[in-house]
Amino acid sequence: MRLHLRHHEVGAAVRVEISSRRQQDHIALEEYLRHVEVLALPDEAALHYVQIRAALKARGTMIGANDLFIAAHAVHSTLRS
């Protein structure tokens, strides 16, 4: 089995790789990913990423890089609505 991963999928693939049920989890991950829509990250959302990361770092409350991308995209989408 071979996965072709995009950036946001790597964390899940790592969990599958170290799982005691690797083959089952791999199949489940592939099935799940068929239903995931990947959205482009607009330039404005990238700026939100920088702002959110700087604010969290200043407070000492960093979150994971993927979570930062999700937050930045959510902020961008909310501001556009």
A tleap script that builds the chain and sets N, CA, C and O, in Angstrom:
source leaprc.protein.ff14SB
mol = sequence {
  NMET ARG LEU HIE LEU ARG HIE HIE GLU VAL
  GLY ALA ALA VAL ARG VAL GLU ILE SER SER
  ARG ARG GLN GLN ASP HIE ILE ALA LEU GLU
  GLU TYR LEU ARG HIE VAL GLU VAL LEU ALA
  LEU PRO ASP GLU ALA ALA LEU HIE TYR VAL
  GLN ILE ARG ALA ALA LEU LYS ALA ARG GLY
  THR MET ILE GLY ALA ASN ASP LEU PHE ILE
  ALA ALA HIE ALA VAL HIE SER THR LEU ARG
  CSER
}
set mol.1.N position { 0.837 -1.196 0.000 }
set mol.1.CA position { 0.000 0.000 0.000 }
set mol.1.C position { 0.868 1.241 0.000 }
set mol.1.O position { 1.916 1.282 0.645 }
set mol.2.N position { 0.425 2.248 -0.727 }
set mol.2.CA position { 1.195 3.485 -0.790 }
set mol.2.C position { 0.224 4.653 -0.705 }
set mol.2.O position { -0.757 4.719 -1.446 }
set mol.3.N position { 0.509 5.566 0.202 }
set mol.3.CA position { -0.304 6.777 0.332 }
set mol.3.C position { 0.384 7.932 -0.365 }
set mol.3.O position { 1.599 8.091 -0.252 }
set mol.4.N position { -0.361 8.720 -1.065 }
set mol.4.CA position { 0.143 9.967 -1.629 }
set mol.4.C position { -0.401 11.067 -0.728 }
set mol.4.O position { -1.599 11.347 -0.743 }
set mol.5.N position { 0.463 11.684 0.047 }
set mol.5.CA position { 0.011 12.581 1.098 }
set mol.5.C position { 0.187 14.050 0.747 }
set mol.5.O position { 1.176 14.458 0.138 }
set mol.6.N position { -0.789 14.812 1.146 }
set mol.6.CA position { -0.682 16.261 1.126 }
set mol.6.C position { -0.301 16.668 2.540 }
set mol.6.O position { -0.413 15.876 3.475 }
set mol.7.N position { 0.143 17.888 2.688 }
set mol.7.CA position { 0.676 18.374 3.966 }
set mol.7.C position { -0.241 18.050 5.151 }
set mol.7.O position { 0.231 17.548 6.171 }
set mol.8.N position { -1.532 18.327 5.029 }
set mol.8.CA position { -2.452 18.163 6.156 }
set mol.8.C position { -2.698 16.702 6.526 }
set mol.8.O position { -3.235 16.422 7.597 }
set mol.9.N position { -2.315 15.772 5.659 }
set mol.9.CA position { -2.581 14.367 5.914 }
set mol.9.C position { -1.429 13.653 6.612 }
set mol.9.O position { -1.588 12.518 7.063 }
set mol.10.N position { -0.299 14.289 6.702 }
set mol.10.CA position { 0.894 13.631 7.226 }
set mol.10.C position { 0.710 13.178 8.671 }
set mol.10.O position { 1.102 12.063 9.014 }
set mol.11.N position { 0.126 14.011 9.520 }
set mol.11.CA position { -0.068 13.648 10.926 }
set mol.11.C position { -0.883 12.379 11.077 }
set mol.11.O position { -0.540 11.508 11.876 }
set mol.12.N position { -1.956 12.271 10.317 }
set mol.12.CA position { -2.789 11.071 10.382 }
set mol.12.C position { -2.023 9.856 9.882 }
set mol.12.O position { -2.153 8.767 10.441 }
set mol.13.N position { -1.231 10.030 8.843 }
set mol.13.CA position { -0.459 8.910 8.296 }
set mol.13.C position { 0.591 8.429 9.290 }
set mol.13.O position { 0.872 7.232 9.363 }
set mol.14.N position { 1.166 9.335 10.045 }
set mol.14.CA position { 2.139 8.944 11.071 }
set mol.14.C position { 1.455 8.077 12.118 }
set mol.14.O position { 2.004 7.058 12.539 }
set mol.15.N position { 0.254 8.477 12.542 }
set mol.15.CA position { -0.471 7.677 13.532 }
set mol.15.C position { -0.786 6.288 12.992 }
set mol.15.O position { -0.734 5.307 13.733 }
set mol.16.N position { -1.114 6.198 11.702 }
set mol.16.CA position { -1.367 4.897 11.088 }
set mol.16.C position { -0.085 4.068 11.086 }
set mol.16.O position { -0.118 2.878 11.403 }
set mol.17.N position { 1.022 4.675 10.739 }
set mol.17.CA position { 2.296 3.964 10.632 }
set mol.17.C position { 2.718 3.337 11.957 }
set mol.17.O position { 3.324 2.265 11.965 }
set mol.18.N position { 2.408 3.986 13.074 }
set mol.18.CA position { 2.819 3.457 14.376 }
set mol.18.C position { 1.718 2.637 15.055 }
set mol.18.O position { 1.900 2.141 16.167 }
set mol.19.N position { 0.594 2.505 14.386 }
set mol.19.CA position { -0.539 1.772 14.950 }
set mol.19.C position { -0.270 0.268 14.983 }
set mol.19.O position { 0.423 -0.270 14.120 }
set mol.20.N position { -0.824 -0.394 15.980 }
set mol.20.CA position { -0.737 -1.856 16.041 }
set mol.20.C position { -1.690 -2.498 15.027 }
set mol.20.O position { -1.580 -3.688 14.731 }
set mol.21.N position { -2.624 -1.703 14.499 }
set mol.21.CA position { -3.586 -2.171 13.484 }
set mol.21.C position { -3.320 -1.444 12.165 }
set mol.21.O position { -4.242 -0.919 11.541 }
set mol.22.N position { -2.072 -1.418 11.755 }
set mol.22.CA position { -1.642 -0.583 10.638 }
set mol.22.C position { -2.443 -0.811 9.359 }
set mol.22.O position { -2.889 0.157 8.743 }
set mol.23.N position { -2.636 -2.041 8.950 }
set mol.23.CA position { -3.337 -2.284 7.694 }
set mol.23.C position { -4.792 -1.817 7.768 }
set mol.23.O position { -5.281 -1.174 6.838 }
set mol.24.N position { -5.484 -2.131 8.856 }
set mol.24.CA position { -6.868 -1.684 9.035 }
set mol.24.C position { -6.947 -0.163 9.056 }
set mol.24.O position { -7.806 0.429 8.403 }
set mol.25.N position { -6.051 0.466 9.805 }
set mol.25.CA position { -6.070 1.919 9.917 }
set mol.25.C position { -5.715 2.594 8.597 }
set mol.25.O position { -6.249 3.658 8.283 }
set mol.26.N position { -4.825 1.991 7.828 }
set mol.26.CA position { -4.469 2.528 6.516 }
set mol.26.C position { -5.689 2.548 5.602 }
set mol.26.O position { -5.952 3.544 4.928 }
set mol.27.N position { -6.426 1.453 5.583 }
set mol.27.CA position { -7.636 1.367 4.762 }
set mol.27.C position { -8.658 2.405 5.218 }
set mol.27.O position { -9.284 3.070 4.392 }
set mol.28.N position { -8.827 2.542 6.530 }
set mol.28.CA position { -9.774 3.524 7.068 }
set mol.28.C position { -9.353 4.948 6.710 }
set mol.28.O position { -10.194 5.780 6.370 }
set mol.29.N position { -8.051 5.227 6.785 }
set mol.29.CA position { -7.565 6.569 6.439 }
set mol.29.C position { -7.812 6.871 4.970 }
set mol.29.O position { -8.270 7.963 4.631 }
set mol.30.N position { -7.518 5.928 4.102 }
set mol.30.CA position { -7.754 6.150 2.672 }
set mol.30.C position { -9.235 6.392 2.393 }
set mol.30.O position { -9.581 7.250 1.581 }
set mol.31.N position { -10.108 5.643 3.061 }
set mol.31.CA position { -11.552 5.834 2.881 }
set mol.31.C position { -11.966 7.227 3.351 }
set mol.31.O position { -12.729 7.917 2.675 }
set mol.32.N position { -11.465 7.627 4.494 }
set mol.32.CA position { -11.783 8.954 5.040 }
set mol.32.C position { -11.307 10.062 4.095 }
set mol.32.O position { -12.043 11.014 3.836 }
set mol.33.N position { -10.092 9.941 3.588 }
set mol.33.CA position { -9.516 10.991 2.756 }
set mol.33.C position { -10.250 11.168 1.431 }
set mol.33.O position { -10.155 12.225 0.806 }
set mol.34.N position { -10.973 10.150 1.004 }
set mol.34.CA position { -11.777 10.302 -0.220 }
set mol.34.C position { -12.878 11.340 -0.039 }
set mol.34.O position { -13.413 11.852 -1.023 }
set mol.35.N position { -13.222 11.657 1.208 }
set mol.35.CA position { -14.307 12.592 1.501 }
set mol.35.C position { -13.807 13.955 1.969 }
set mol.35.O position { -14.605 14.809 2.354 }
set mol.36.N position { -12.503 14.162 1.939 }
set mol.36.CA position { -11.916 15.405 2.424 }
set mol.36.C position { -11.657 16.334 1.249 }
set mol.36.O position { -11.016 15.951 0.271 }
set mol.37.N position { -12.156 17.547 1.354 }
set mol.37.CA position { -11.883 18.558 0.332 }
set mol.37.C position { -10.732 19.434 0.823 }
set mol.37.O position { -10.773 19.968 1.932 }
set mol.38.N position { -9.731 19.569 0.004 }
set mol.38.CA position { -8.581 20.398 0.357 }
set mol.38.C position { -8.780 21.777 -0.256 }
set mol.38.O position { -8.938 21.913 -1.469 }
set mol.39.N position { -8.769 22.791 0.588 }
set mol.39.CA position { -8.944 24.168 0.131 }
set mol.39.C position { -7.595 24.845 0.000 }
set mol.39.O position { -6.681 24.590 0.784 }
set mol.40.N position { -7.479 25.696 -0.980 }
set mol.40.CA position { -6.258 26.474 -1.145 }
set mol.40.C position { -6.131 27.458 0.014 }
set mol.40.O position { -7.132 27.874 0.599 }
set mol.41.N position { -4.914 27.822 0.336 }
set mol.41.CA position { -4.677 28.811 1.389 }
set mol.41.C position { -4.449 30.164 0.719 }
set mol.41.O position { -3.382 30.403 0.153 }
set mol.42.N position { -5.444 31.050 0.780 }
set mol.42.CA position { -5.290 32.368 0.157 }
set mol.42.C position { -4.177 33.175 0.838 }
set mol.42.O position { -3.842 32.926 1.996 }
set mol.43.N position { -3.619 34.125 0.121 }
set mol.43.CA position { -2.558 34.972 0.666 }
set mol.43.C position { -2.982 35.635 1.971 }
set mol.43.O position { -2.188 35.738 2.906 }
set mol.44.N position { -4.234 36.086 2.036 }
set mol.44.CA position { -4.717 36.752 3.250 }
set mol.44.C position { -4.720 35.791 4.438 }
set mol.44.O position { -4.435 36.196 5.565 }
set mol.45.N position { -5.040 34.528 4.191 }
set mol.45.CA position { -5.037 33.535 5.267 }
set mol.45.C position { -3.611 33.273 5.745 }
set mol.45.O position { -3.392 33.008 6.927 }
set mol.46.N position { -2.653 33.345 4.842 }
set mol.46.CA position { -1.256 33.178 5.238 }
set mol.46.C position { -0.847 34.296 6.198 }
set mol.46.O position { -0.096 34.059 7.144 }
set mol.47.N position { -1.333 35.495 5.961 }
set mol.47.CA position { -1.050 36.606 6.876 }
set mol.47.C position { -1.684 36.336 8.242 }
set mol.47.O position { -1.070 36.611 9.272 }
set mol.48.N position { -2.900 35.804 8.258 }
set mol.48.CA position { -3.539 35.445 9.530 }
set mol.48.C position { -2.717 34.383 10.259 }
set mol.48.O position { -2.593 34.422 11.484 }
set mol.49.N position { -2.153 33.430 9.505 }
set mol.49.CA position { -1.297 32.398 10.093 }
set mol.49.C position { -0.157 33.052 10.863 }
set mol.49.O position { 0.106 32.706 12.014 }
set mol.50.N position { 0.513 33.995 10.220 }
set mol.50.CA position { 1.648 34.690 10.852 }
set mol.50.C position { 1.197 35.429 12.106 }
set mol.50.O position { 1.859 35.357 13.141 }
set mol.51.N position { 0.078 36.135 12.019 }
set mol.51.CA position { -0.422 36.903 13.156 }
set mol.51.C position { -0.817 35.999 14.319 }
set mol.51.O position { -0.487 36.290 15.469 }
set mol.52.N position { -1.518 34.909 14.031 }
set mol.52.CA position { -1.948 33.983 15.078 }
set mol.52.C position { -0.733 33.324 15.721 }
set mol.52.O position { -0.656 33.213 16.944 }
set mol.53.N position { 0.213 32.890 14.895 }
set mol.53.CA position { 1.413 32.226 15.424 }
set mol.53.C position { 2.207 33.173 16.325 }
set mol.53.O position { 2.669 32.776 17.395 }
set mol.54.N position { 2.361 34.408 15.894 }
set mol.54.CA position { 3.108 35.375 16.700 }
set mol.54.C position { 2.407 35.627 18.035 }
set mol.54.O position { 3.057 35.702 19.077 }
set mol.55.N position { 1.082 35.757 18.001 }
set mol.55.CA position { 0.327 36.013 19.226 }
set mol.55.C position { 0.425 34.825 20.187 }
set mol.55.O position { 0.613 35.012 21.389 }
set mol.56.N position { 0.300 33.615 19.663 }
set mol.56.CA position { 0.396 32.425 20.511 }
set mol.56.C position { 1.800 32.262 21.078 }
set mol.56.O position { 1.965 31.908 22.245 }
set mol.57.N position { 2.801 32.517 20.260 }
set mol.57.CA position { 4.184 32.392 20.729 }
set mol.57.C position { 4.467 33.405 21.832 }
set mol.57.O position { 5.134 33.083 22.816 }
set mol.58.N position { 3.967 34.621 21.675 }
set mol.58.CA position { 4.170 35.655 22.686 }
set mol.58.C position { 3.534 35.265 24.020 }
set mol.58.O position { 4.037 35.618 25.086 }
set mol.59.N position { 2.414 34.527 23.945 }
set mol.59.CA position { 1.735 34.077 25.175 }
set mol.59.C position { 2.277 32.762 25.692 }
set mol.59.O position { 1.936 32.335 26.795 }
set mol.60.N position { 3.131 32.108 24.889 }
set mol.60.CA position { 3.666 30.815 25.298 }
set mol.60.C position { 2.659 29.692 25.181 }
set mol.60.O position { 2.725 28.714 25.925 }
set mol.61.N position { 1.731 29.825 24.256 }
set mol.61.CA position { 0.671 28.821 24.097 }
set mol.61.C position { 0.614 28.307 22.664 }
set mol.61.O position { -0.450 28.304 22.045 }
set mol.62.N position { 1.750 27.874 22.137 }
set mol.62.CA position { 1.808 27.399 20.756 }
set mol.62.C position { 0.915 26.182 20.546 }
set mol.62.O position { 0.682 25.388 21.458 }
set mol.63.N position { 0.425 26.063 19.319 }
set mol.63.CA position { -0.335 24.897 18.885 }
set mol.63.C position { 0.383 24.310 17.677 }
set mol.63.O position { 1.330 24.910 17.168 }
set mol.64.N position { -0.047 23.171 17.224 }
set mol.64.CA position { 0.597 22.512 16.089 }
set mol.64.C position { 0.448 23.300 14.795 }
set mol.64.O position { -0.484 24.088 14.630 }
set mol.65.N position { 1.387 23.071 13.882 }
set mol.65.CA position { 1.391 23.791 12.604 }
set mol.65.C position { 0.102 23.560 11.817 }
set mol.65.O position { -0.444 24.497 11.234 }
set mol.66.N position { -0.382 22.326 11.798 }
set mol.66.CA position { -1.627 22.062 11.070 }
set mol.66.C position { -2.801 22.805 11.702 }
set mol.66.O position { -3.667 23.323 10.998 }
set mol.67.N position { -2.825 22.852 13.026 }
set mol.67.CA position { -3.887 23.591 13.715 }
set mol.67.C position { -3.803 25.079 13.398 }
set mol.67.O position { -4.827 25.754 13.297 }
set mol.68.N position { -2.595 25.585 13.243 }
set mol.68.CA position { -2.423 26.990 12.871 }
set mol.68.C position { -3.001 27.261 11.483 }
set mol.68.O position { -3.661 28.277 11.268 }
set mol.69.N position { -2.752 26.349 10.543 }
set mol.69.CA position { -3.316 26.527 9.204 }
set mol.69.C position { -4.842 26.499 9.246 }
set mol.69.O position { -5.502 27.295 8.577 }
set mol.70.N position { -5.394 25.590 10.027 }
set mol.70.CA position { -6.855 25.515 10.155 }
set mol.70.C position { -7.399 26.806 10.759 }
set mol.70.O position { -8.393 27.347 10.273 }
set mol.71.N position { -6.763 27.298 11.802 }
set mol.71.CA position { -7.204 28.535 12.453 }
set mol.71.C position { -7.129 29.714 11.491 }
set mol.71.O position { -8.059 30.516 11.407 }
set mol.72.N position { -6.026 29.814 10.773 }
set mol.72.CA position { -5.855 30.933 9.834 }
set mol.72.C position { -6.903 30.880 8.733 }
set mol.72.O position { -7.452 31.910 8.343 }
set mol.73.N position { -7.178 29.699 8.240 }
set mol.73.CA position { -8.190 29.563 7.193 }
set mol.73.C position { -9.563 29.911 7.739 }
set mol.73.O position { -10.358 30.559 7.058 }
set mol.74.N position { -9.848 29.486 8.965 }
set mol.74.CA position { -11.145 29.786 9.584 }
set mol.74.C position { -11.310 31.287 9.798 }
set mol.74.O position { -12.371 31.841 9.512 }
set mol.75.N position { -10.273 31.942 10.296 }
set mol.75.CA position { -10.342 33.392 10.509 }
set mol.75.C position { -10.566 34.096 9.177 }
set mol.75.O position { -11.411 34.985 9.073 }
set mol.76.N position { -9.822 33.704 8.179 }
set mol.76.CA position { -9.975 34.314 6.847 }
set mol.76.C position { -11.405 34.131 6.312 }
set mol.76.O position { -12.016 35.071 5.802 }
set mol.77.N position { -11.919 32.910 6.439 }
set mol.77.CA position { -13.260 32.619 5.945 }
set mol.77.C position { -14.328 33.392 6.712 }
set mol.77.O position { -15.307 33.856 6.127 }
set mol.78.N position { -14.137 33.527 8.022 }
set mol.78.CA position { -15.087 34.249 8.869 }
set mol.78.C position { -15.098 35.732 8.516 }
set mol.78.O position { -16.164 36.345 8.459 }
set mol.79.N position { -13.947 36.304 8.284 }
set mol.79.CA position { -13.851 37.732 7.970 }
set mol.79.C position { -14.441 38.045 6.598 }
set mol.79.O position { -14.899 39.162 6.356 }
set mol.80.N position { -14.430 37.075 5.716 }
set mol.80.CA position { -14.988 37.287 4.374 }
set mol.80.C position { -16.503 37.173 4.368 }
set mol.80.O position { -17.149 37.680 3.451 }
set mol.81.N position { -17.080 36.530 5.354 }
set mol.81.CA position { -18.533 36.299 5.381 }
set mol.81.C position { -19.305 37.551 5.684 }
set mol.81.O position { -20.534 37.519 5.742 }
savepdb mol mol.pdb
quit
